[in-house]
Amino acid sequence: MTATSEPAPESPVETAEGPRPRSGPLPRSVHAWYGSGAVATGIFNTVPGLLLLIYLTDTLAVSPLVAGAVVLLPKLVDLAISPYIGVWSDRTRSSWGPRRPWMLAGALTLPLLFAAMFAGPPLQGNGAAAYVAGVFVLAALASSVFQVPHAAMPGEITSDYHERSTFTAWRTVFVGLALMLGGALAPVLKDIPADEVTGYRLMGLVMGVVVLASMLGSVIGTRGAPRTVFPHRTEGMVVQLRTALTHRYFRVLFPANLLMAVASGTMVAGVPYVTANVMGEPAYTSILMVCVLVPLMATAPLWRRISVRVDKRRAAAYSALVFSLGGLGLLCIPLGGVPIAVVSSVLVGIGLSGSMLLPWSMLADCLAASEDGRRQGGVLSGVWTAGEALAQSVGTGLLSLSLALSGYVESGAGEVVVQSDEALRGMLIGSTLVPAAVMLLCLVPLAFYRLTADGVEK
């Protein structure tokens, strides 16, 4: 009996500088299992981005400004630590390769901390804020222990410019699945019990189990990927960070991705506020998230094909324009109601697909564009993932600032507060016009990105 199987990965090619990643196509299973890890990081970014602010303000009676600080603080800590995680993973030598041991450590810690974040201790106000902030800091670090090495892998295991887009296309589809679970299922789960605190506990537990399965699947499923080991840099962290931030491609791609992440973070955080207060029906949260996420997953292969035709930079700019058009449409919800909300959400999803897929593919190209043969993929991916997470929290902070400035009133579990017209207006503008404008700003740094499929500037 003859068994068929996927081709075994090639061994890296040895050069004077060290082994080179394989240039042939990798098995589809490696793409898929790699992408599945994005479910965990996607849920971790989406659920707090969507629900943590409103959980603090409307269930734990935390003021909007304090709640915004709680969401932002862990990302500041993460920004300081993630580059070190990258350096340590660069220097790791093991039979599992340099990245997977770190990914396993994150898989064994993040799910528990995620569930604990929504455990709902008997606290209100600043006491509740302190508890959530402490657990959130630990969870953010556990997420980075997984995500930083995970982000570095595509630039190391293949030298094919367009195959890196295949990796990120799979990642984008799984991010869409994560957003579906976090953006559509999580709000439903929290509403199943009559008691709000119990609902958040149920949601945190179920999402924690999904996070665990995703992370372990990615660790185990990528065991067949080439384990390329490059000479690493031995300089101190300050020197390595300086080298990373002066990388001629990374230094313009990084701010563009930050602006994209701020825009998406602001809009996602605003969805439950708009559906509950402007549209008058909290159940619309799940409906609008589905309208965003189905196009997001469905158009990922399309954005890859567009990037092959017009190159990644221009395709990324197109995706930003589509997202902004959708954001402007959402501003018109008071005039067009549910139909305009649905159509605009679809446009947001299409644009968000490209703005997630293409910068990550361009990051993998930057990681491979080393001028001296010594890679620092861990440092670059550490700066990238921490910056992206911080930017998403800045987006949430922009929304919380809009709420505070417009007079939004926080409430405890079970309390009903009627918001003023000014609060509703600030809520709508902060959730739609602000992210659309921020997304358009990414076109400025993108205009200076020059890395092409041939590895030469254009």
N, C-alpha and C positions, 0 to 999 in steps of 0.2 A: 504494500500500500504506500503510495507516494503522497506525502504531505506538502502542501504549499504554505508558504509563510512570506512575510514581508522581508525585503532585503535587509541583511545585517548592515549596520552603519559602517562606513569606511573608517579606517584609522586616519587620524590627522597626518598631514604631510610634515616631515621634519625639515626645518630650514635653519639657517645660521642663527636666527633670532629665537627659534623655538618652534613648536608644532603649529601648523596652520589648520584652521577649521576646514572640514570637508567641503568640497565644491559641488558634489552631486546632490540630487534630491534626497531628502530624508523621508523615512516612512510616514505615512499619514497619521499613524497612531502616535508618533512623537509630537506632531503638530497638535493633535487633539488633546493629548494628556497634558502637554505644556499649557495649552489654552485653558484647560479646566481649572488650573490654579487661580485664574482670574475671577472665578466665581466667589472664592473666599475674600479676596481683596476688594472685589466689587461690592459684595454685601457689606463688608466692614466700612467702606466709604459711603455707600448709599443709605443704609439704615440710619446711622447717626446723622447724615446730612439731611435726610428727609424727616426723621422723627425726633431726634434728640433735642433740638431746640424747642419744639412744641411740647415734648414730654416735660422739659424743665419748666417752661412758662405756664403750661395749662394743666399739669398734673402735680408738679412738685412746688408750685407757687414761687418760682425763681424769677426775679425781674429780668426783662429782656437784655439789659446790658451785662448783667452777671452771667446770664445764660450764654450770651455770645462769647464772653471770656472763657467759660468752661469749654466750649467747643474749640476755641482757638489755642488754649494753653497746651494740650497734648501735642499739637502739631509743631509748636515752637520747640518743645523738648525733643520731638522726633527729628526736627531739622538739625539739631545739634548732634544727635547720636547716629543717625542713619549713615553719614559718610564713614564713620568708624566701623560700622557693621560691614560696609562695602570693602574697606581696607582689610579687615580681618578675614572676610571671605576670599578676597584676592590672594591672601597668603595661606589659605587652608590647603593642605595636601592630604587627600584621603582616597581610598579605593572607590568612594562614591563620587569623586570629583570635588571641585572646590565649592560648589553651590548647594548641592542637595543636603548635606548635613545641617546647614543653617535652615533650609526650608523645613526639614523635619522638626527642628527645635521650635520654629514658629507654629507648626501644625499642632504641637502638643500643648501649647500655652494659650494661643489666641481664642479658641472656642470657649474655654472656661471663663476667660476675662470678658468676652463679649456678653455671655449670659449674665455675668455678675453686674455689668454696667446697667442693665435694666431690671435688676433684682428688686428695686423698690423698697429700700429700707424705711422704717418708720421715721422719716425725717421730712422736713419742709424747709423752704427758703434756702438760706445760706448753708445750713448743715447738709441738706440734700445736694446742693451744688458742690460742696467740698468732697463728698463721697463719690459722686459721679466723675468729678475731675480726676481724683486719684486713680480710680479704676481705668478711666479712659486713657490716662498717661501710660499705664502698664500695657493696656491693650494695643495702643498705637506702636509701642516699642516691639511687642510680639509680632504685630503685623509687618513691621519693617524687617524683622529677622527673616521672615519668609519672602517678602516682596522684593527687597533689594537684590538678593542673589537671583531670584526668579526673573527680574527684569534684565539682568546681565546675560542670561543664557543665550538668546538668539544671536547676539553679536559674536558669540564665541563658538557656536557649534555649526555654523554655516557661513561660507564666504559669498553666497549668492545674494545679490542686491534685492532681487524680487522675491526670493524665498523668505527673506526676512519679513516682507509684507504678508506672505502666507501665514507665517507665525502670528503676526499681529492681527490678521483677519480672523484666525481662530480665536485669538484672545478677545477680540471685539465681540464676536458672537457670544462667548461665554460671559463677558461683561454685561452684554444685553440680558442674558439669562439671569445674572446676578441682580441686575436692576429690576428685572421682572419679579424675582423673588423678594427683593428688598423693597421695591417701589409699589408692587401690586399685592403680593401675598402678605407681607409684613403688616400693612395697615389692616388687612382683613383679620389676621390672627389676633391682633391686639384688641379688636372689637368683639371677638367671640364671647369672652366672659363679660358679665354686666359690670364688674368692678374694673376700673381703669388700671389700677396698679397690677392686678392679677393678669390683665390682658397684656401688659407690657412684659411681665415675667414669662408668660407663655410664648410670646413672640421671640424674646431673647433666647429662650431655651431651644426652640425649633431652629432658629437661624444659626445658633451655635453648632448644632448637629450638622447642618448643611455645610458650614464652614469647615468643620473637621473632615467630612467626607471629601470635599474639594481639595483641600491641602494634601491629605494623604494620597489621594489619587494622582496628583501632580508629581509628588515625590516618587511614588512607585512607578508611575507610567513613563517617566523620563529616564529610567535607569538604562535604557538602551541607546540614549543619545550619546554622541561622541563626547568624551571627557577631555577636551582640549585644555592643556595647562600652559599658560604663557609666563614668560619671565615677568615678575611683578616689580613695581617700583618700591624702593626701600626708603625713600625720603619720608620726612615727618608729615603729619596731617596738613599743616599750614602750606607746605610746599606743594603737596598733592592737590589740595583744593585750588591753589593758585593755578596749577597746571590745568586742572579740569575746567576752571572758569575762564581760562584764556584759550581753550581749545577752539580753533577758528570756526568750527561748525556748531559745536555745542553751545557756545556763548550767545548765538542768535536764536537757536532752536529752543533753548531753555526758557527765556522770557516769553516766547510765543506760546509755549505749552502752559506756562503759568497763567497767562491771560485766559486761555481756553478753559483751564480748570476753575478759575475764579468765576467765569461766566456760568459754567454748568453747575457749580456748587450753589451759586445764588439762586438759580432758577429751580433746582431740585428742592432746596429748602423752602422755597416759597409756595410750592404746589399745595400742601395741606392747608396753608393759611388762605389761599385764594379760593380753593374749593369750599372750605367751611364757611368763609365770611363773605366773599364776593359772589360766589355762585350759590351759596346757601345750602350746600349738600356735601358733607364730608365724604360720602361714598364715591363722589366723582374723582377723588384722589386716585383710586385704583384704575378707574376707567381712563383717565388722562395718561397715567403712567403706561398703561398698555398701548395707548395710541402713540406714545413716544418710543416704546421699547420694541414693538414688533417691526417697525421700519428700521430701527437701529440695527437689529440683527439681520434683517432681510437684505439691507443695502451694503453690508460690509464687503461681500464679494464685488459689488459694483464699484465701490470706491477703490478697491485694489486694481480693477481693470482700468479705471480712469487714471490712476497713478502710473500705470504702465504706458498709457497713451500720452499723457501730458506731463509726467513726472510728479513726484510726491509733493513738492512745494506748492505747485499751482493747484493740485487737487485739494490740499489742505486749505488753501485760501477759498476755494469754491465751497468747501464744507462750512467754513466760518460764515460765509454770506448766507447760505441756506438756513443755518441756525438763527442768525440775526433776523432774517425775514420772519421766521416762525415766532421769535420773541416779540416782534412788533405786532404780529397778529394777535398774540395772547393779550396784549394791552387793550385790544378792542372787545374783550369778553363782555363788558357791560352793554355794548351795543349789539353784538352778534350772538351772545348766549352760548349754548352748548355747541352748535354747528361750527362757529368760528374757533371755539376752544379745541375741538377735535381736529380740524384741518391744520390749525397752527401747531398743535402738538405733533402731528405727523411730520411737518416740516422740521420741527426741532429735533425729532428723532433721526431723520435723514442726515441733518447737519451734524448732529452729535456723533453719529457713526463714523463719519470721516474724521472729525476732530479727535476721536479716540484712537482710531486705527493708524492714521498717517504719522502723527508725531512720534508714536512708539516705534514705528518702523524706521523713521528717520533717526531716532535714538540708537537703534541697533546699528545703523550705518555709521553713526558717529563713534560708537564703541569700537568698530572695526577699523576706523580711519586713524590708525596710530602711525606716527611718523618715525618712531625709533624702535618699533617692535616690542616695546614694553607696554602691556595693556594696564589700564586702571579702570576696567569695566565696573568693578565694585564701587569705586568712588563716584564715578559718573552716575551710575544707577542709584546710588545712595542719595546723592544731591537731587537727582531727578524725582525719585519717588517721594522723598521728604518734602521737596518743593511743591510737588503736585498736591500732596495731602494738605500742606499748609495753605495752598492757594484755594482749595475747595473750602477750607474752614474760613478763609478770608471772605469767600463768597457768602458763607452763612453769616459771617460777621457783618457784611454789608447789609444783608437783609435785617439782622437784628438792630442795626443802627437805624435803618429806615423805619422799623417798627417803633423804636424808642422816640425818634424825632417826630413821628406823626401821632404819638400819644396812645399807642397800643397798651391795653390793660391786661396784665397777667392774671391767672386764676388758678385755683386749686382743683383737685379732682371733684367732679360733680357740680362745680359752680358754673353758672351761665352768665356771661358778660356781654353786653351789647356794645360793640365798638362804634366809635364816632365816624362820621363821613370822612374826616381828615385821616383817621387811622386806616380806613379802607382804601383811600386813595394812595397813601404812602405804601401800604402793603402791595397794591397792584403794581405801582411803578417800580418798587424795589424788586419785585419778582419777575418782571418782564422787560421793561425798558432798560433798566440798569444792566442786566446780563447781556442783552443784545448789543449795547454800546461797548461793553468790555470785550465781547467777542470780536467786534470789528477792529479793536485796537491791536489784535494779534497780527493783523496784516502788515503792520509796520516792521517788526523784526523778521517776519517771514520773507519780506522783500530782500533781505540781505543773506538768506540761506542759499548756498551755491553747490552743495554736494550732489553729484549726479550718479547715475548707474555706472559710469565709466570711472568714477572716483576722481573726477576732475571738476574744477569750477566752471560755471557757465555764466 
